[in-house]
Amino acid sequence: MNFSVNENSKVYYSGKYWNDYPECLSIINTRLFGEDISWTEFLKKRNLVNFKRALILNCGNGWVERELYDNGIILHAVGVEYNENLVNECNNHKNERNLEYVQHDINTVNFPDNSFDVVINFAACHHIQYIERVCNNIKKWLKPDGLFLHNDYIGPQRNQYAKEEWIKMNEINSLLPIQCKKSLGYPDVQQMMIDDPTEAINSCHIISTINKLFDIEYHTKSGGAIAYELLTHNDNLFNLNIEERKKWVQKIMEYDGEYLNKTGNSFFHVIICKNSKSVNQQITDELINNMDKREELALNLFGHYCYNTLDINETIYTFHYSYGKSFFVHGFHHIEPTGIWSKDDVSVIRFRFNNNGNNKLLLSVNSMPNVLQEVTININNNTEILEDIQSKKIIELPLIENKDYPNEAFIIFNYHNVKSPKELHITDDGRKLALFFEWIKLI
């Protein structure tokens, strides 16, 4: 599967996000710009106008460049968008504006050096798989002292929230009246990959990458580590009468602001970068080599990355509302009360941990009733263990270090002779059944 592009344009521009609440947007703008003005007004106040040639990354339906053009910020733009339907929409709505479009994957598109005065990332870079390579290309495509403008989600990769954030979201949600509460379920990484495999694919690497390649002239945070999840797709709250809604949105944003001030954690950032930094080849090579290693491993793990940290003596369960889902990254997209369905005859567990050189992982697994399940367990591409599992069993696995990833564990369960529901005389729903995973524990 190609994880660098999304064939389905229907997932975009649907539902209500936190910035669709006017009362929330006012607070976001004030946090970002010091006053309640829009992004375009902010750019004009800084005299960032009349750019002769702009590049718009992953331009979607084209509304960003149309707004920038109409406000005199850009005089000519090239928009890059992979999806044909969205490119057609761009061309249908550009009218007489000096805008042109290239249908291409941003990860592989190319332009001559010194082609642009400004590059615009408006909610685009968090959809870029090969973010280091693309940013390095942008450095070449920009003219000297050209600008790279960001207004983007730079939060957790694939929205796999850290434990502290997830606990805090649930805590604040529990304080809300019933008409404002959101039914919280931890983001299902496999469902996200089905809906849009590019969503937040390497969002966690954006800031570190641009810091290495560009000079940062402006950087502010709007927060969202609490409020984004609670407000987005919360129809009950959005549809309240305006005055009641305003009261509770402002209250949620107060909690969000407190968390931002305490931790510095923000999911959304505005950054202005200048192409004035001298970068030696060693830094560039290191960026690209690290990216290549990361993506090669992710490809071997069905497109999955390492999302969260497992602490020593911490037990992680597979409940659908728990952040523990971020550790079970493949074969776990449909959760049942007794455990997990498998997928593609393979299951994968992946996490970070503080490696003391002698760690082990305990797993509580269960086979289908009256089925002896054979499985080969590959640990960190170093060790293979054969197991026969019938009914409930606790397995102890040595976490043999992988030198390329010394503080990560990736464990692949390859199943043999997997039974279908039909063979087991239960309803045939098209899936294959192997092991159910109840919990894991690092010791």
PyMOL commands that set and color helices and strands:
alter all, ss='L'
color gray80, all
select helices_A, chain A and resi 9-11+18-20+22-33+39-45+63-70+84-93+125-127+131-141+157-159+163-175+189-195+203-213+227-231+235-238+242-263+281-300+323-327
alter helices_A, ss='H'
color red, helices_A
select strands_A, chain A and resi 54-56+77-81+99-103+116-122+142-153+215-223+268-274+315-317+328-330+335-336+339-340+346-352+360-367+372-379+383-390+392-398+408-416+435-442
alter strands_A, ss='S'
color yellow, strands_A
deselect
rebuild
show_as cartoon
